[in-house]
């Protein structure tokens, strides 16, 4: 959809799409998270909400951190 983008040919981040999605695991990774740098994005999202709407979720360790912060 309009809030997602496929990977660029050279593998870099499309401008305005900072959230990495891994289609195999259906996990998304936000900038600054522990797995962000080592995740190869198969799809990119504009927002974490857009990733969630597409069926992706944060890794379990980050879900716990997010739940505790609420």
C-alpha positions in Angstrom: 0.0 0.0 0.0 1.0 3.7 0.1 2.5 3.3 3.5 4.9 0.6 2.5 7.7 0.3 0.0 9.7 -2.6 -1.5 13.5 -2.6 -1.0 15.5 -0.4 -3.4 17.7 -2.1 -5.9 20.9 -1.4 -3.9 19.2 -2.4 -0.6 19.1 1.0 0.9 16.2 2.7 2.8 13.6 4.4 0.6 13.3 8.1 1.8 10.5 8.4 4.3 10.2 4.7 5.1 12.3 4.1 8.3 10.6 0.9 9.6 12.1 -2.4 8.4 9.9 -5.4 7.9 11.0 -9.0 7.7 8.4 -11.0 5.7 9.7 -14.4 6.9 9.1 -13.7 10.6 6.5 -10.9 10.1 8.4 -8.8 12.5 9.1 -5.1 12.1 12.1 -3.2 13.5 12.2 0.5 14.4 15.3 2.7 14.2 17.4 2.3 17.3 16.1 -1.1 18.2 18.5 -3.9 19.0 18.0 -5.8 15.7 17.5 -2.8 13.4 21.1 -2.6 12.1 21.3 -6.4 11.3 17.9 -6.8 9.8 17.7 -6.9 6.0 14.4 -5.3 5.1 12.2 -7.1 2.7 9.6 -4.3 3.0 9.8 -0.8 4.4 7.1 1.1 6.2 6.4 4.8 6.8 5.3 4.2 10.4 5.1 1.4 13.0 1.3 1.7 12.8 1.5 1.0 9.0 3.6 -2.1 9.7 1.1 -3.3 12.4 -1.8 -2.8 10.0 0.0 -4.9 7.4 0.2 -7.8 10.0 3.8 -7.2 11.3 4.6 -6.9 14.9 7.6 -5.9 17.1 10.0 -8.7 18.2 8.8 -10.2 21.6 11.6 -8.5 23.6 10.4 -5.1 22.3 6.7 -5.9 22.9 7.5 -6.5 26.5 9.3 -3.1 26.7 6.4 -1.3 25.0 3.8 -2.9 27.3 5.8 -1.9 30.4 5.9 1.7 29.1 2.1 2.0 28.9 
